[in-house]
Amino acid sequence: MMPQPVFLLDASIYIFRAYFALPDNWHSPEGYPVNALYGYTKFLLNYLDQQQPQQVAAAFDESLGTCFRNELHPEYKCSRVLPDETLAFQLSACKAVTSVLGVPSFASSRFEADDIIATLAYKARGAGRSVVILSKDKDLGQLLVNTQDKLYDPATGTLLDQVAFKKKYGIAPKLMIDYQMLVGDRIDDIPGVPGIGSKTACLLVNQFGTVDHMLKRLDDIAAAPIRGARSIASKLENFQSQFEITRQLLTLRNDVALGRRSNQLKWKKPKRVNVEAFFNEFGLTPLIKQLDKYSWL
């Protein structure tokens, strides 16, 4: 019998979803809005109630502007705006409530949440467990290494294994990095090959495999039945000096130093008195009335 997978939460996705979706109807005693905290906390409570995970961890982003990728490419995520005081307050509170609810949490000033998830996934597989990554971010598809691994968005119920991921995005998880090396990532300010869009990138990756293989088969690409094939081959050749940088930007690190806690991901069911105390402290009193439906509290 296979052990239960390790569940790895990309926390920021759900914090920002709540931040942008919910009105400022809730405030801390100090007057800070806590709409993101309110929505994230409800999400986390419902997830824990539905899944009752044995092993789980949450990863948080604290490396904007200080990530090792900024050393490789100073423009990396340069379009992102640093959180203002009110948002920073909520991000810190979300990390705190995660711990209060018994979920181990991790963050780094040098590595991103995705790298932390990749590291925890690597450790889980070393212990003979598969992973379920809780996120809607397709960039994490590269971590679907085994057939049992899954990318799951609890907010929508979308569950993707390797087969379903390829069906949805047209690319096998193991080739996502190569696909992104071609198209780039505007959100993260990672350059792609000028003039190669997603449709062409899919064709190239599915027909020729990795970017390294493409560079060895430029003549075959130039002769392929693809619109503008010769131009595409030329673009690949001209852009190859940047591929090593974009590969490093896109490849998730699995060697983040997380300390001994990374070997102890057991969900510790919290005491209700501690949960209520936190909710009162941060202005989440409406949620206290909803705690009766959670039998584990």
N, C-alpha and C positions, 0 to 999 in steps of 0.2 A: 504493500500500500504506500502510495506516494505521500510524503509529508505535506502539510499545508504550505502553500507558497509564502514567501516574504512579501508583504505589501509595502510599497515605497511611494510616499506621497509627495508630489510636486506642489508644495503648499502655496507658492505665490500665485499660481494659476487661479486658484479658488479664492484667494484673498482679493485679487484684483477684479475677479468676476463680481464679487459682492460689492466691492468699492464703487464700481461703475454702474451696477444694476440697481442698487438700493438707495433710497433717499436718506437724507440726514435726519432721520426720525429718532435716533438714539444718541445719547451723549453721556460722557463720563461725568462724575461729580465735578471735575475740573473744567468742564465745558467743552472737551474735545469731542468731535463727532466720532461715533463708533459703529457706523453702518457696515464697514468692511469686517470689523470684529464680530458684529452680530451675525452677519450672513455666513462668515467662515465658521463660526462656532456652531451654528445650526447645521451646516453641511457636515462638519466633523462628528457631531453627536449622532446624526442620522446614519452616517457611514459606519461608525463603530457599532451602532445598534444592529444594523443590517448584516454586517460582515462578521462581527465578533472575532477579529483576527488574533491569531496566536502571536505572530511576529509582525511588527509594523514599525515604520520610521517615517519622519517627515523631514524634508530638506528645504531650507530657506535661502534666499539670495541676499547676500550682504556684500557683494564684490563689485558693484557697479563703479567702474572707473579704476578699480584696484586689482582687477583680475589679471592673471598671468597673460591672458590673451591681449590685453592692452599693451603689453611689452612687445608682443609679436606684431601687432597692427594697431597703432595708436588711435585709428578711427573706429575701432571696434565698439559698437553700441554708443557711438558719440551722439546719436540722435536722442538717446534716452535722457529724460530729465530726472535729476535726483529727487527723491521724495521730499516734500516740504515737511514742516514740523508736525502737522496734524496727521499726515499719512505715515510718517516715521513712527509716531506714537502708536498708531494702529498696527503697523507691522510688528513692532516689538510686543504689543499685547497679544497678537495672534500667535506668536511664538510661545508666549507665556501660557496661554490657554491650552495649547497643544500639550505642553508638559503637565499642566494641571489635570488634563484628561488622560494622562498615563501613557502618552505616545512619545517615545524618544525623538528628539529633534536635533538637527545638525545644521551648522552654517559655517562659512569660511569667508575671510576677507580676500583670499587669493583665488579660490576656486568657486565655481558657480554651483547652484543647486543641482543642475544636471550632472556635473562631475561627481557630486556627493552621491547621487542616485546610482550612477555608474559604478562607483566604488562599492557601495553596499550591495549592488546586484552581483558584482564579481565575488564578493565575500560569500554571499548566499549560495551561489553556484558551487563554490569551493566546499561548502558544507552539504552539498547534495540537494539543495532546494531550488525550485524555480522561483520566478519573481512575477509579481503583478505590479505594474507601474501605474499609479493613479494620476493621470494627466490627460489633457486633450492635445498636447504638443507632439506633432508628428516627428519632430527632431529627435525625440526619445525612441523612435522606432529602431534606431541602430542598436538598441539594447535588447531587442528580441532575438537573442542568440539561439535559444533552444525552442523546440516545438511547443513546450509547455509554458513558455514566457508569454505574457499578455500585456497589452496597453489598454487600460480601462478608465473611462471617464464616468465616475459615479453620478455626475450631474445629468448626463444624458443617457446613461446605460449602455454606451457604446463599448464593446469589448472586441479587441482585435488581437488575434494571434498572427503568426507569420503569414499564413494564407490569406486571412481577412485583410491584413494590412496591405498586401500587394494588390488585392482586389480593389481596395478603396483608393489607394494612391498610385497604382500602376507601377510601383517599384518594390522589389524585394527589400526587406529591412537591411540586409547585409550590403546593399548597394546605395543606401540613402546618402551616405557621405559623398560618394562619387557623383550622384545626381545633384547634390547641393553645391559641390565644387563647380559644376557647370552653370547652374542658375544663380548661385549666390544666395544671399539672405538679406533682403532690404531692411527687415526689422532690426537685424543685428549689425547692419552696415558691413556685411561681408561681400566683397565683389565677386561676381560671376564672370563667365566669358561673355564679353559684349556680343550681342546679336544671337545668343543661344537662349531660347525660352524653354518653358517647361515641357512643351510637346516634343520639341527636338531633343531635349535632354533625355526624356523617357525613351525615345527611339534609340538613341545612342547607347544608353546604359543597358537596355534590354537586348540589344543586338551585339554590342561589343564588350560589355562587362565594365570593368573598372577603368578609371581614367588612365592608369598606367598601361593597360592593354590597348586603349585607344591610341595613345602616343606611339605605340609600337606598330600600329596598323593604320597609319594616316593615309597610306595609298589606298587601302581597302575602303576607308571612310570616304575618300574623295570619289571613289567609283561606285559607292553605294546608291541605291535608288531612293535617295533622300533629297528633297528640294534644297538646292544650294549646297550640295555635298562638298564640292571643291572649296568653297568659301568656308564651310564649317571646319574642314581639315586644316585649312590655313589658320583659322582663328585658334584652334586647339594648339597648334604649333607655336604661335606667337604668344600665347598666354601661359605656356607651360612653366615659365620661370616663377609664376605666382602660385602654382598649384600646391607647392609644398607648404606655403604659408596658409593657404585656405584650408588645406587638409588638417593642419594643426589647430586651426580655429574651430573647425567643425567636429573634430574627433573628441569624444568625451573621455576624460581621464578616469582611470579606475584605480589610481594609486594615491588618493587624497588621504593624508594622515588624519584619522578621526579618533584615535585613541581607543582605549579598551571598551568604551561604551558601544562601539560599533559591533562588538561581538555579543551584545546583550540587548536584543530588540524585542524582548517579550513585552506585550501590552499589559501594563499594570492597571487593572481597573481602579478608578479613583474612588475616594470617599466622598459621599454626597456633601458633607459639611464643607469640604475644601472647595468643591465646585461652586456651591452657593456663595461662599465667601468671596471667591473671585468675581462671580457675576455681580454681586453687590458693589464690589470695589470699582468695577469698570462700567457700571450703568447698564448691565444686562439683566435687570430684574424681571423683565417680561419672560425671559427664558426659564426662570426658576419654576414658574407655574407648569412648564412643560416637562420637567424632569421626572414626574411620576410615571410617564410612559416608558421610561428606560429601566428595565428590571435589574440591570447590573449596577444601578446607582443606589 
